[in-house]
Amino acid sequence: MYIKDGICYAGELVDGIEITEAKPLPGRMLLVTFSTGEKRLLDTTLLEGGVFKPLADEKIFNNPVIDYGTVTWNNGEIDIAPETVYELSYKYDTGEIF
């Protein structure tokens, strides 16, 4: 756990990592590209807490916005730190085409 700009985050701080792109895929999967160039898949159905419940709505889930290196939804009401996305996601096999 760490605190940055007065906000408490789970996980460990990874200096300088940011999300540069987030592409919604079927099944509430999210293909995320990091500032390192690495692509990873995040299964958003596994995100816990009431704040993530609106992601079950396709209209909300399919419209992520990158805000200061963080993926957000629903006009910034839902967000998840890039360090947490990295920790919860798994490596994307670039041999597959989406």
C-alpha positions in Angstrom: 0.0 0.0 0.0 1.2 3.5 -0.7 -0.1 7.1 -0.7 0.3 9.4 -3.6 -1.1 12.9 -3.8 -3.2 12.2 -0.7 -4.8 9.1 -2.2 -4.2 5.6 -0.7 -3.6 2.9 -3.3 -3.3 -0.9 -2.9 -0.2 -2.6 -4.3 3.3 -1.4 -4.8 4.3 1.9 -6.4 6.0 1.4 -9.8 7.8 4.6 -10.7 6.7 6.2 -13.9 4.3 3.4 -15.2 1.3 4.8 -16.9 -1.5 3.5 -19.1 -1.3 4.8 -22.6 -4.2 2.9 -24.2 -7.2 0.8 -23.0 -9.2 -1.2 -25.5 -12.4 -2.9 -24.4 -12.8 -6.5 -25.6 -15.7 -9.0 -25.3 -16.4 -10.5 -21.9 -15.3 -7.3 -20.1 -11.7 -7.9 -20.9 -9.5 -4.9 -21.3 -6.4 -4.8 -23.5 -4.1 -2.3 -21.8 -0.9 -0.7 -23.2 1.5 0.7 -20.7 4.1 3.4 -21.1 6.7 0.7 -21.1 5.2 -0.6 -24.4 4.0 -3.8 -22.7 0.4 -5.0 -23.4 -1.5 -6.8 -20.8 -5.1 -8.2 -20.4 -7.3 -7.2 -17.4 -10.4 -9.2 -16.6 -12.6 -6.4 -15.1 -15.2 -9.0 -13.9 -12.7 -9.8 -11.1 -12.6 -6.2 -9.8 -14.1 -6.1 -6.4 -16.1 -3.3 -4.7 -19.3 -1.5 -5.4 -17.4 1.2 -7.4 -16.8 -1.3 -10.2 -20.4 -2.5 -10.5 -21.3 0.0 -13.2 -18.8 -1.7 -15.5 -21.4 -4.4 -16.0 -23.1 -1.8 -18.2 -21.7 -2.2 -21.7 -22.1 1.4 -22.5 -19.9 2.4 -19.6 -17.4 -0.4 -19.9 -16.9 0.2 -23.7 -16.0 3.9 -23.1 -12.7 4.0 -21.1 -10.8 7.2 -21.0 -7.1 7.6 -20.1 -6.7 10.4 -17.7 -3.1 11.3 -16.5 -2.0 7.7 -17.2 -4.9 6.1 -15.4 -7.9 4.3 -17.0 -11.2 5.8 -16.0 -14.9 5.3 -16.8 -18.1 7.1 -16.3 -16.8 10.6 -16.3 -14.0 9.7 -13.9 -16.3 8.2 -11.3 -14.5 4.8 -11.8 -10.8 4.5 -12.0 -8.0 2.1 -11.2 -4.4 2.9 -10.7 -2.0 1.8 -13.4 0.1 -0.1 -10.8 -3.0 -2.1 -9.8 -4.0 -2.8 -13.4 -0.5 -4.1 -14.0 -0.6 -6.3 -10.9 -4.0 -7.8 -11.7 -3.5 -8.3 -15.4 -1.6 -10.9 -17.3 0.8 -10.8 -20.2 -0.9 -10.4 -23.6 0.2 -12.9 -26.3 0.9 -10.7 -29.3 0.3 -13.6 -31.6 -3.5 -13.2 -31.2 -5.3 -10.6 -33.2 -8.1 -8.4 -31.7 
